[in-house]
Amino acid sequence: MEAIVAGSPGAKEREADLWFRWRHEGDGTARDKLVHHYLEYARIIAAKLYRTRYNDECEFADYLQFATIGMLEAMETFDPDREVTFRTFSSRRIHGSVLDGIHASSETHRQISARKMLLAERTDSLASDNADRDAAVAAAGAGDTFLGLVEVAIGLALGYMLEGSAMYHPADDTAAIDSGYERIEFRQLQEKVTALVRSLPPRESTVIHAHYFNQVAFQDIARALGVSKVRICQLHRQALERLYRKMVELRLTDLAA
């Protein structure tokens, strides 16, 4: 594909001719040549923004992708008959596309990282040995319901339902469930479990709401309540055990199976 070299004799005329052929004659080949011509300009802007980045969460390829998207969007709205060059017209659009894309991508990375950390906290809380926990479960007559890996599995399953009930997640987060009936049934179960949270003792309810509905780490909950992180882990585990016993009483575990 013959390149248009900026500043070379006849470059502006060839560029204008390509715009005319695309806009007025619908010439797809002319459009492809324009895209090829402006890709280098998008790369230059991407490189400038990449050099001034604040972190390394996104690679240069991400910057270039967002710049290219901005450039293509600008091409769709550019009026070649106006007295302004495409580079001048598209510059702000390309910059905005890169900055918006990087912001959204960085936010996604942060959310993924935060959720991994929260999941690790839950697993540690449920899997850690605690003599007081065993005594409390035995006194409540729960028998061997929460032991070893079974406890962890049930606790994490409850956590999944609670987290899926939070405003933090989109309403279609259960889309992985195949049938429409199963999605409705699962959603109803989530609502019932969420309602049970309100019947928990105040501190246990606070921990569950803060951690699952507001995505607050155990350490931050502990600081807010003026207790140790170990105590928050205990309250978290007790709350899930209490919720499970209530689900058994109401036969909600049959729906969760």
Helices and strands as residue ranges (DSSP letters): H 11-25, H 28-51, H 60-77, H 86-127, H 131-139, H 148-165, H 180-197, H 202-208, I 209-213, H 218-225, H 229-249, H 253-256
